[in-house]
């Protein structure tokens, strides 16, 4: 009497095996879905997950590069605020956001607001602007030679971006975790021994 009513299964849902041949299902793993997010998913759900994966991959590639660059001693010149604090006067990594010498709250709010503006106004997939695939943020404005590539080259470059994004997600996660464990990411340890 108290059992929930069975829900009708959507007819548009497909099996996860239907996504075995999509971009990103590459050797040696093939389609890797350990959490079962694609079980019963339709094409719209898959496209949403792919969109999020590409966006997180791009952010992670920037984060990983930023971590390596600042740990290598390269910082922006000049002052970060009117008090005259230089960019290199703040710690690197997570310590720049949390801790006794972190960026002031007003600076952190500005960073978050800037990212929000990018999310709302720039980094969007606008329909009807000629985007070729999920995550194509050119929106009819930027080309950089993409349109001159053949279909095989485009597919190859998209697969490379997807794999590099996946690697960067694991890489930045590893750097952040290592920094929290002993206060020094792996990159910093290597730089100290050189």
C-alpha positions in Angstrom: 0.0 0.0 0.0 2.9 2.3 0.7 5.0 1.3 -2.3 5.7 4.1 -4.7 3.9 4.0 -8.0 6.1 2.8 -10.9 7.1 5.6 -13.3 6.7 5.0 -17.0 10.1 4.9 -18.8 10.6 7.6 -21.4 10.6 6.2 -24.9 13.4 8.5 -25.9 15.8 7.0 -23.4 18.6 4.8 -24.8 21.0 2.3 -23.3 24.4 3.5 -22.3 25.8 1.1 -24.9 24.3 3.4 -27.5 26.9 6.0 -26.7 29.9 3.6 -27.3 30.8 5.2 -30.6 30.7 8.9 -29.5 33.7 11.1 -29.3 35.5 10.5 -26.1 34.8 6.7 -26.0 38.4 5.9 -26.8 40.8 3.0 -26.1 41.8 1.6 -23.7 38.6 2.3 -21.6 36.0 2.8 -24.3 32.9 4.3 -22.8 33.7 4.8 -19.2 30.7 5.5 -17.0 31.4 4.1 -13.5 28.6 6.1 -11.8 26.0 5.0 -14.4 25.1 8.6 -15.3 24.1 7.4 -18.8 21.8 4.6 -17.7 18.5 5.5 -19.2 19.8 8.8 -20.6 18.6 10.3 -23.8 20.6 12.4 -26.2 19.8 15.7 -24.4 21.1 14.3 -21.1 24.3 13.1 -22.9 24.8 16.5 -24.5 24.4 18.2 -21.2 27.0 15.9 -19.5 29.4 16.4 -22.4 28.9 20.2 -22.2 29.8 20.2 -18.5 32.7 17.8 -19.1 34.2 20.1 -21.8 33.7 23.3 -19.7 35.2 21.7 -16.6 38.1 20.4 -18.7 38.8 23.9 -20.0 38.7 25.4 -16.6 41.0 22.7 -15.2 43.5 23.2 -18.0 43.7 26.9 -17.1 44.0 26.1 -13.4 46.7 23.5 -13.9 48.7 25.9 -16.1 48.2 28.7 -13.6 49.4 26.5 -10.8 52.6 25.5 -12.7 53.2 29.1 -13.8 52.9 30.7 -10.4 54.8 27.9 -8.7 57.6 28.6 -11.2 57.8 32.2 -10.0 56.0 33.9 -12.8 53.5 36.5 -11.5 51.8 39.5 -13.0 53.9 42.7 -12.6 52.6 45.6 -10.6 50.3 45.9 -7.6 47.1 43.9 -7.0 45.5 46.7 -5.0 45.9 50.4 -4.1 47.8 49.5 -0.9 50.7 48.5 -3.1 50.7 44.8 -2.5 52.4 43.0 -5.4 50.9 39.9 -7.1 53.8 37.8 -5.8 53.2 38.9 -2.2 50.3 36.5 -1.9 50.8 32.7 -1.6 50.3 30.3 -4.5 47.6 27.6 -4.8 44.7 27.2 -2.4 46.6 29.3 0.2 45.9 32.3 -2.0 42.2 31.8 -1.3 42.1 30.6 2.3 44.5 31.3 5.1 46.2 34.1 6.9 48.0 35.7 3.9 45.2 35.1 1.4 43.7 37.6 -1.1 41.4 40.0 0.7 37.7 39.2 0.6 36.9 42.1 -1.7 39.4 40.7 -4.2 37.9 37.3 -4.0 34.4 38.8 -4.6 35.8 40.5 -7.7 37.2 37.3 -9.0 33.9 35.5 -8.5 31.9 38.3 -10.1 34.2 38.3 -13.1 33.8 34.5 -13.5 30.0 35.0 -13.2 30.0 37.6 -16.0 32.0 35.3 -18.2 29.5 32.5 -17.5 26.5 34.6 -18.3 27.8 36.7 -21.2 30.8 35.0 -22.9 31.2 31.3 -22.2 27.8 30.2 -23.5 26.6 28.0 -26.3 24.2 30.3 -28.1 21.8 28.4 -30.3 21.4 29.6 -33.9 24.9 31.0 -34.2 26.4 28.2 -36.3 28.0 26.2 -33.5 29.0 22.8 -34.8 28.9 20.8 -31.5 28.2 20.9 -27.8 30.7 23.2 -26.1 31.4 25.2 -29.3 31.6 28.7 -27.8 32.6 30.5 -31.0 29.0 31.7 -31.4 29.7 32.9 -34.9 32.5 35.3 -33.9 35.8 33.5 -33.5 37.4 31.1 -36.1 41.2 30.9 -35.7 41.3 28.6 -38.8 38.8 26.0 -37.5 36.6 26.3 -40.6 39.5 25.5 -42.8 40.1 22.1 -41.2 38.6 18.9 -42.7 36.2 16.8 -40.6 38.8 14.3 -39.5 41.1 17.0 -38.2 38.2 18.6 -36.4 37.3 15.3 -34.8 40.9 14.7 -33.8 41.3 18.2 -32.2 38.1 17.8 -30.3 39.2 14.4 -29.0 42.6 15.8 -28.0 40.8 18.7 -26.1 38.5 16.2 -24.4 41.4 14.0 -23.3 43.6 16.9 -22.2 40.7 18.3 -20.2 40.2 14.9 -18.5 43.9 14.8 -17.6 43.8 18.3 -16.3 40.8 17.6 -14.1 42.7 14.8 -12.5 46.0 16.8 -12.4 44.6 19.9 -10.7 42.7 17.7 -8.2 45.9 15.9 -7.4 47.8 19.2 -6.9 45.1 20.6 -4.7 44.9 17.4 -2.6 48.7 17.2 -2.2 48.9 20.8 -1.2 46.3 20.2 1.6 48.1 17.0 2.8 51.5 18.5 3.3 51.3 22.1 2.3 53.3 21.6 -0.9 52.0 20.4 -4.3 54.2 18.0 -6.2 55.2 20.7 -8.6 56.6 22.8 -5.8 58.6 19.8 -4.5 60.2 19.3 -7.9 61.1 23.0 -8.3 62.8 23.0 -4.9 65.2 20.3 -5.9 66.3 22.0 -9.1 
